[in-house]
Amino acid sequence: MVELRKRKTPPPAPVRPAKKASAPKSKKAAKDKTVVEQATEAVTEAAGVVADVVTDAVEAAKEAVADATNGDSKTATAGASTSGPPKVGDTIDLASFGGEVETHDGQKTTLAKLVEESKSGVVLFTYPKASTPGCTTQVCLFRDSYAPLTATGFSIFGLSNDSPKANTTFKTKQNLPYSLLCDPSQTLISAIGLKKAPKGTTRGVFVVNKEGKVLASEPGSPAGTHKVVQDLVASSGDVKEDDTKVAETAAEVADTAAKVDG
């Protein structure tokens, strides 16, 4: 008799994990917004736009004001820088003009004070350096015609950026009847437009009356600066003919020497 063997029971099939149930799809992502909500959002958005426009307008206005202010300042500065020294016919503010200078003997003074102490005004003739040939010619021209040039009440002064010691020696040696002004910082020399860069002085002449009106202002040679003052005084009609001839003779004698340093 054949013996039948029992088959082994096969292992149970692995149980597959159940799939997670997906969330049911909503028919709509969100319910339609109500008319009130839509209107509210529209108003909020419009308010934001208006706020941005107002802010931009305010900033633009501020920039415009700032630009206008800066423009005025630049224009004023440019006007001041390009106006330059006073010209003939201008009236200057004597109280604030030219700063402080010193006489050859060490006395502090200003153009305003010199004008105040004069009868008709002040003559300033500038020279580059004391005791040099051209400058000696120039101071001697004004020395030799001092009487006629001051006959109408003008006070005459030589002006340079030399030291008091140098100008004192110059005045003493040439026996000058007028004071020499020392302006080492060149405040007055610059104010009348006769500073020569970087630290020099241009030969010239500057005349101002009691009211601060500029009667003469120009560079020139030793004889040229003298003639400017001579003509100015003669035009007033208060100078005697003999005095004028004396001044003319002095100018002619020095004219040749003046050309050397003109």
C-alpha positions in Angstrom: 0.0 0.0 0.0 1.4 3.4 -1.0 1.8 5.9 1.8 0.8 9.4 0.9 2.8 12.2 2.4 1.1 15.5 3.4 2.3 18.6 1.7 3.5 21.4 3.9 1.1 24.3 4.2 2.6 27.3 2.3 3.2 30.4 4.3 0.6 33.0 4.2 1.0 35.8 1.6 2.3 39.0 3.1 -0.4 41.5 3.8 -0.1 44.6 1.8 -0.5 47.8 3.8 -3.7 49.5 3.1 -3.5 52.7 1.2 -4.3 55.9 3.0 -7.5 57.3 2.0 -7.0 60.5 0.1 -8.9 63.5 1.3 -12.0 64.0 -0.6 -11.5 66.7 -3.1 -13.4 69.8 -2.3 -15.6 71.0 -5.0 -14.1 74.5 -4.7 -10.8 75.8 -3.1 -12.8 78.4 -1.3 -16.2 79.7 -1.4 -16.9 82.6 -3.5 -16.2 85.9 -1.7 -19.2 88.0 -0.8 -19.7 91.4 -2.4 -18.9 93.1 0.8 -15.5 91.3 1.1 -14.7 92.2 -2.4 -15.6 95.8 -1.9 -13.5 95.9 1.3 -10.4 94.6 -0.5 -10.9 97.0 -3.3 -11.1 100.0 -0.9 -8.0 98.8 1.0 -6.0 98.4 -2.2 -7.1 101.8 -3.4 -6.1 103.4 -0.1 -2.7 101.8 -0.4 -2.2 103.3 -3.9 -3.3 106.7 -2.8 -0.9 106.6 0.2 2.0 105.7 -2.2 1.1 108.5 -4.5 0.9 111.0 -1.6 4.3 109.8 -0.3 5.9 110.1 -3.7 4.5 113.6 -4.1 5.8 114.7 -0.7 9.3 113.3 -1.4 9.3 115.0 -4.8 8.3 118.3 -3.2 11.1 118.0 -0.6 13.7 117.3 -3.3 12.5 120.3 -5.3 12.8 122.6 -2.3 16.3 121.2 -1.5 17.4 121.7 -5.1 16.0 125.2 -5.2 17.8 126.1 -2.0 21.1 124.6 -3.1 20.7 126.3 -6.5 20.3 129.7 -4.8 23.3 129.1 -2.6 25.4 128.1 -5.5 24.2 131.1 -7.5 25.0 133.4 -4.6 28.4 131.8 -4.1 29.2 132.0 -7.8 28.1 135.7 -7.8 30.4 136.5 -4.9 33.3 134.6 -6.4 32.9 136.2 -9.9 32.2 139.7 -8.7 35.9 140.3 -8.0 37.4 143.5 -6.6 35.5 146.8 -6.7 35.5 148.8 -9.9 35.5 152.5 -10.5 32.1 153.8 -9.6 31.4 151.1 -7.1 30.7 152.0 -3.5 32.3 149.8 -0.9 31.4 149.1 2.7 34.4 150.7 4.4 33.6 149.2 7.8 34.2 145.6 6.5 36.6 146.2 3.7 40.2 145.0 3.6 40.7 143.9 7.1 43.5 145.2 9.4 46.9 146.4 8.3 49.9 148.0 10.0 51.8 151.2 9.4 55.6 151.1 9.0 55.9 152.2 12.7 53.7 149.4 14.0 50.3 151.1 14.4 47.3 148.9 13.6 44.8 150.5 11.3 42.1 149.9 8.6 41.1 151.5 5.4 37.9 152.8 7.1 40.0 154.5 9.7 42.3 156.0 7.2 39.4 157.4 5.2 37.8 158.7 8.3 41.0 160.6 9.2 41.3 162.1 5.7 39.6 165.2 4.3 38.5 163.9 1.0 39.6 160.2 0.7 42.5 157.9 0.5 45.1 157.1 -2.3 46.7 153.7 -2.0 49.5 152.9 -4.4 50.9 149.4 -4.2 54.4 148.3 -4.9 56.0 144.7 -5.1 59.0 145.1 -2.8 60.6 147.9 -0.7 63.9 149.4 -1.8 64.0 147.9 -5.3 64.6 150.2 -8.3 61.1 150.4 -9.7 59.5 150.8 -6.3 62.0 153.5 -5.4 61.1 155.4 -8.5 57.4 155.1 -7.7 57.6 156.3 -4.1 59.8 159.2 -5.1 57.2 160.3 -7.7 54.6 160.5 -5.0 57.1 162.2 -2.7 58.1 164.9 -5.2 54.5 165.8 -6.0 53.1 165.2 -2.5 51.9 168.8 -2.1 49.8 169.1 -5.2 48.5 165.5 -4.9 47.2 166.2 -1.4 45.9 169.7 -2.1 42.4 168.5 -2.5 42.3 166.6 0.7 43.4 163.1 -0.3 45.7 161.2 2.1 48.4 159.2 0.3 49.8 155.8 1.5 52.2 153.3 0.0 51.0 149.7 0.4 52.9 146.4 0.2 53.3 143.1 1.9 56.7 144.0 3.2 57.5 143.9 7.0 57.4 147.1 9.1 61.2 147.0 9.4 61.6 146.9 5.6 59.2 149.7 5.0 60.6 151.8 7.8 64.1 151.5 6.2 62.5 152.4 2.8 60.7 155.4 4.1 63.7 156.8 6.1 66.1 156.3 3.2 63.9 158.0 0.6 62.6 160.7 3.1 59.0 160.0 2.3 56.4 162.5 3.7 53.7 159.8 3.8 53.2 156.5 5.7 53.9 153.1 4.2 51.3 150.4 5.1 52.3 146.8 5.7 50.0 144.0 4.7 51.8 140.7 5.1 48.6 138.7 5.1 47.5 140.7 2.0 43.9 141.2 3.1 43.7 144.7 1.9 45.9 144.1 -1.2 43.6 141.2 -2.2 40.4 143.3 -1.5 41.5 145.9 -4.0 42.5 143.3 -6.6 46.2 143.8 -6.6 47.5 140.5 -5.1 49.8 138.6 -7.4 49.8 134.8 -6.9 51.0 133.2 -4.8 52.3 135.8 -2.4 53.3 138.8 -4.5 51.9 142.3 -5.0 51.0 143.8 -8.3 52.0 147.5 -8.8 48.9 149.6 -9.0 46.7 152.3 -7.5 43.4 152.5 -5.7 41.5 155.7 -4.7 38.4 155.9 -2.6 36.5 159.0 -1.4 34.9 159.7 2.0 31.6 158.0 1.0 33.4 154.8 0.0 33.0 155.4 -3.8 35.9 154.0 -5.8 37.5 156.8 -7.9 40.4 154.8 -9.4 41.4 151.1 -9.4 44.0 149.7 -11.8 47.5 148.2 -12.1 50.2 150.2 -13.7 53.8 151.3 -13.9 55.5 153.6 -11.4 54.8 156.6 -13.6 51.4 155.2 -14.6 50.1 154.9 -11.1 51.3 158.4 -10.3 49.6 159.8 -13.4 46.3 158.2 -12.5 46.3 160.2 -9.2 47.6 163.3 -10.9 44.8 163.3 -13.4 42.2 162.6 -10.8 43.3 165.5 -8.6 43.6 167.8 -11.6 40.1 167.0 -12.7 38.8 168.4 -9.5 39.9 171.9 -10.5 41.2 172.7 -7.1 44.9 172.4 -7.9 47.0 175.4 -8.8 48.6 175.4 -12.2 52.1 175.7 -10.8 51.6 172.7 -8.6 50.4 170.7 -11.6 53.5 171.6 -13.6 55.8 170.5 -10.7 54.0 167.1 -10.6 54.3 166.8 -14.4 58.0 167.6 -14.3 58.6 165.0 -11.6 56.8 162.4 -13.6 58.8 163.1 -16.8 62.1 162.9 -15.0 61.2 159.5 -13.6 59.5 158.1 -16.7 62.6 156.6 -18.2 63.6 154.8 -15.1 60.0 153.6 -14.6 60.0 151.8 -17.9 62.7 149.5 -16.7 60.4 148.1 -14.0 57.1 148.7 -15.7 
